[in-house]
Amino acid sequence: MAEKAGTPFILQGWRTRELRFAEGTAQSRMSRWAPDRLVVDYTRTMLGALALVPAPGRIAMVGLGGGSQAKFLHRHLPAATLEAIEINPAVIALRRRFRIPDDDARFRVVEADAAEWLKTQPASIDLLLVDGYDTSGIPAALSTQRFYNDCRAALRPGGVAAFNLYDTAHAEHRHRLQVAFGAANVAVVEEARQSNRVAFAWVGPLAAADGAPALSRAGQRELREALVAVRAAVQGR
């Protein structure tokens, strides 16, 4: 039986579990045997932002999906508080199927429109991860100049945002980021094995990018290549 367009469903495999909105495209993929591992390349690249903000106190994620980054950060970055902003209650309802932790003192899932929620968070976020998608790509509400301006306004000085641009009008999104943050404060990493581009933008001077992030040793090993790639992109922009 075909799923209704836009309704999240699970595709179960022997090794992986996928969250999908339509046939043929996975929104999130989880290893059934290692649910905290980052299976998809771009999710590691986005967390390469920790090379630029190595010890974030508050992390906000736009889009929950299967919770790949939330689970990784919850396990490997215990000093940070985490919030995942998800507009679709049907996605939130699947959180246990993807082993997403229950809300606690360090982590919570917020059912809200992230474009509106960000307007209420001025200068309060250290690391912002934007990975909100629907069946057509990046939603219109997460594509406007106002949205990118609000992302910048929500970051503290020295704060960093990472954006999964996938293959959707990436040049337009990059231009809007440059308008919001300044051209000198935007860098992009291309994904060699996917159609993704991950953009990074920041406010004010960055922390020293040569130190190790406040991750567990296992977390640092998993992100080693991503951290190197992000440092190189920022230095070579």
N, C-alpha and C positions, 0 to 999 in steps of 0.2 A: 504493500500500500504506500503510495507516494505521500510524503509529508507536505503539509501546507507551507507555501513559500513564506519564509521569515520565521517559522516556528522552529526553535532549536530541537535537534534530535541527536541521538548518539549512534555512531557507527562503531560496532564492537569488533575488534580483531583479536587474534591470539596474543599479540605483543602490545598492541596499542588500543586506546579508546579515543575516539575523535568526537568533537562537538561540531555539528554542521547546521547551517541554515538552509542549504540546498544541496542536491546531489552533485558530487564531483568536486566540491570545495570544502576543505577542512578549516574551520575557524580556530581550532585548538586541538593539539594532539598530546596525549599523555602515555608514557610507558606504564603499562599495568604493573610491572614488577619494580619500577623505581619512579613512583609518582611525583617526586620532588625534582627529578632530573629535567633539564631543559632540552627537549627533543628537537625543536625546530630552530634552525640557525639564527633567524632574526631575533628571537627572544633573548639569546645570549648577547647578540650585538647591542640590543637596547640596554641591557644591564652593564654593558661596557661603559655606560655613563658613570659608573662607580670609579672609573679612572679619573674623572673630573670632580666628583664630589664623593670622596672616599669614605666619609663617615656621616651620612645623612641621618638627621634625627627624625624627620617626618617625610614619608614617601606616600604619594598619591598615585593611583593607577586609574586611568580612564578606560573602562572596559574590563569586565571580569573574565569572560569566556570560560575556559576550563581552568583558570587560575594558575597557569604555569609559572608566571613571574611571582605571583603572590606566595605560592608554596615554596619556591626557591628562597625568596627573601625571608620568609617566616622561619625557615630552617637555618639559613646561613648568615643572616644579619640580625642577630637577636637584640641589638641595641636600638633598632629603629622601630617606630610605630608605622603601621601600614593601613591604608584605606583604599578599597577598591570601589569605584563608582560605576554602577551598572544600571542602565535604564530599563532593562527587560527583566521582569520578574520571573519569566519562564527560564531564563538563563540562571538566575540565582537559585531557582528550585532544583537545579541539577548539581549543586555544589558538592553534595556528598558523593555523587557518582564519580566526581573528579578528585576526591580526597582533599578538598579544600578545607582548611581548618575552621572550626567554629569560631565565632567572634569571641574575643577575649580582650585583655587589657592592652595587647599589642596590635591586634588586627581586627578590622571590622569591614563588612560589606555594606555599602550605602546604596539603597535603591533611589536613584535620582537621575535627572538629566544633567550630565557633567557640564554642559555648556552653561547652565544656570548655576550649578553648584560652585563652579570655579569663581564666579563673580562674588561669592560670599567668603572667599579665602585669601584676602589680600596679604601679600608678603609673609606667607606662613609655611610654605612648602620648600623642602630642600631638594627633592628629586621628584619630578613629575614624569610618568610614563603614559604616553597616549597611544592606545592601540584599540580604538573604537571602530568597529565595522558592522555593516549590515549586508543584506543580500546584494546591494548595488555598489558596495565599496565603502569609502569613508563617508559617513552621513553628512548631509549639508550643514547641519548645526555645528559640526566639528571641522568645518572647512573654511569658515569666514575669517576675514581679517580681524573682526571683533573677537572671535574665539582665540586666535593666536595672541592678540593683545592681552586678553584675560589670562592666558597661560603665563605670559611674562609677569603680569601684575601679581599673580599668585605665588611667584617664587621669591624667596628671600635673597638678599645679596649673596652672590656666590652660588646660587641655586642653578640647577640644570634640568632641562626637559629633553626627553627622547621621544621621537615620533616615528611610528611605523607608517611609511608612505606607500608601501607596496608598489603597484604599477599605476596608480590613479593620479593623473595630472600632477606628477611630482614637481615639475618646474614651477607650476603655479603655487603649490604649497611652500616650496622653498622660498619663492619671492615674498610671500606673506610673512614667513618667519623672519626674513631679512628686514622687512619693514618693522616688525614688532620688536626684534631684538638687536637690530643693527647687523650689517653684512659681516662685520668682523667677528660676530658672536654666533655664527652658524657654521656647522660643518656637516658633511654627509658621508656615510659609509655605504658603499654598494655591496650587495650580497652576491657573492660569486655563483652560488648554486640555486638562487631563487630570483624572483622578479621584484624583490624588495629593495627599497632604499630606506635607510634609517637616518633621520636628521637629528642633530643635537644642537641645542641652543641654550645660552646661559646668560645670567645677569651679573654684570660687574666682573671683577677679577676672580679667576678660578683658584681653587686650592692647588698646591703643588701636585702635579700629575705624575710624579715619579715614585710616590710612596704606595704601599700596598693598601687596598681598601680594607675596611674593618669587617671582612668576611671570615668565615671559618676557613681552615686550610683546604677543605674539600671544595668549598665554594670558589676559592681563588683558583684552584686547579681547573675547575669547570669553565671559568670565565677567562682563562689565561689569554687565549687568542683574541677574544673580543676586547679585552683591556688594551692589548697592544695595538689593535686596529683603530680603536677610538683615539688613543694618544697620537698615532701617526696622522690621522685625519685632521685633528685639531692643530697639530704642529705644521702640517703641510697646506692648510687652507689658504 
